């Protein structure tokens, strides 16, 4: 009933036989945006020129360009996010490690502020 249409949790979906869109970050969105871009550009070119073959060529070209463009954009943002997460994790580890010791930067600042007063 509730689980009839659901796929198995460990099962992956491969597109074109090699692109695992479930496990590869940004793959699903890239394929979807590429398809949407191809549909819009191909249909728009057909409505403007009424040339079927050229419209299909425009659709395929726009699919490739849109998919690769969004792929690189998404992967770049994912890499930036991972770098920020790594820096935050390292900072939190150092904060826990040095808190309350003589290496604590906040302790040095508060001590120098007291001596200035």
PAVOFI-980170 format. One line per field, with one value per residue (C-alpha): residue in three letters; x, y, z. Coordinates in Angstrom, 1 decimal. Layout:
BEGIN
aa: [ALA  ...]
c1: [X  ...]
c2: [Y  ...]
c3: [Z  ...]
//
This chain:
BEGIN
aa: [UNK  UNK  UNK  UNK  UNK  UNK  UNK  UNK  UNK  UNK  UNK  UNK  UNK  UNK  UNK  UNK  UNK  UNK  UNK  UNK  UNK  UNK  UNK  UNK  UNK  UNK  UNK  UNK  UNK  UNK  UNK  UNK  UNK  UNK  UNK  UNK  UNK  UNK  UNK  UNK  UNK  UNK  UNK  UNK  UNK  UNK  UNK  UNK  UNK  UNK  UNK  UNK  UNK  UNK  UNK  UNK  UNK  UNK  UNK  UNK  UNK  UNK  UNK  UNK  UNK  UNK  UNK  UNK  UNK  UNK  UNK  UNK  UNK  UNK  UNK  UNK  UNK  UNK  UNK  UNK  UNK  UNK  UNK  UNK  UNK  UNK  UNK  UNK  UNK  UNK  UNK  UNK  UNK  UNK  UNK  UNK  UNK  UNK  UNK  UNK  UNK  UNK  UNK  UNK  UNK  UNK  UNK  UNK  UNK  UNK  UNK  UNK  UNK  UNK  UNK  UNK  UNK]
c1: [0.0  2.3  5.5  4.2  5.6  8.7  12.0  14.4  16.5  19.8  18.9  20.4  19.1  21.6  21.1  22.7  24.0  26.8  25.6  24.3  22.0  21.2  24.7  26.6  26.1  24.6  23.9  20.1  19.7  22.1  20.1  16.8  17.9  19.5  16.3  14.3  16.7  16.6  12.8  12.6  15.3  14.2  10.5  11.3  13.5  10.8  8.1  10.4  11.7  9.5  12.6  12.4  16.0  17.6  15.3  16.4  20.1  19.5  17.7  20.7  23.2  21.3  20.9  24.7  25.5  22.9  23.8  27.5  27.1  24.9  27.2  30.3  28.3  26.9  30.2  32.0  29.5  29.7  33.5  33.2  30.7  33.0  36.0  33.9  32.7  36.3  37.5  34.6  35.3  39.0  38.1  35.7  38.3  40.9  38.4  37.7  41.4  42.7  39.8  40.9  44.6  47.3  47.0  43.4  43.2  40.2  42.0  44.9  42.6  40.7  43.9  45.4  42.1  42.3  45.9  45.0  42.3]
c2: [0.0  2.8  1.1  -0.3  2.5  3.1  1.7  -0.3  1.9  0.5  0.5  3.1  4.6  4.8  7.2  6.4  3.2  4.8  8.0  7.1  10.0  8.9  8.8  11.4  14.9  17.4  14.7  14.7  18.5  18.8  16.2  17.9  21.4  20.2  18.5  21.6  23.8  21.5  21.5  25.3  26.0  23.3  24.3  28.0  27.5  25.4  28.0  30.7  28.9  25.8  23.8  20.4  19.1  22.4  22.6  19.1  20.1  23.2  21.1  18.7  21.5  23.3  20.1  19.6  23.2  23.6  20.3  20.9  24.5  23.6  20.6  22.8  25.5  23.0  21.2  24.5  25.4  22.0  22.2  25.7  24.4  21.4  23.8  26.0  22.9  21.7  25.1  25.3  21.8  22.6  25.8  24.0  21.4  24.1  26.0  22.9  22.0  25.4  26.7  27.6  27.1  29.8  29.4  30.6  33.8  35.1  34.7  36.8  39.5  39.7  39.8  42.6  44.6  44.5  45.7  48.7  49.9]
c3: [0.0  1.2  0.0  -3.3  -5.5  -3.5  -4.8  -2.6  -0.3  -1.6  -5.3  -7.5  -10.7  -13.6  -16.5  -19.8  -18.2  -16.2  -14.5  -11.1  -10.4  -6.9  -5.5  -7.5  -6.1  -8.5  -11.2  -10.7  -10.9  -13.8  -15.8  -14.9  -15.7  -19.0  -20.0  -19.2  -21.1  -24.1  -24.1  -23.9  -26.5  -28.9  -28.7  -28.9  -32.0  -33.7  -33.0  -34.4  -37.5  -38.1  -38.9  -37.2  -37.7  -36.7  -33.7  -32.6  -33.0  -30.9  -28.3  -28.1  -27.9  -25.3  -23.3  -23.3  -22.5  -19.7  -18.1  -18.1  -17.1  -14.1  -13.3  -12.9  -11.0  -8.6  -8.1  -7.5  -4.8  -3.3  -3.1  -1.5  1.1  1.9  2.4  4.8  6.7  7.0  8.3  10.8  12.0  12.5  14.3  16.6  17.4  18.2  20.3  22.4  22.5  23.6  25.7  29.2  28.5  28.1  24.3  24.3  22.2  24.1  27.4  26.1  24.9  28.1  30.1  28.0  28.3  32.0  32.1  29.8  32.2]
//
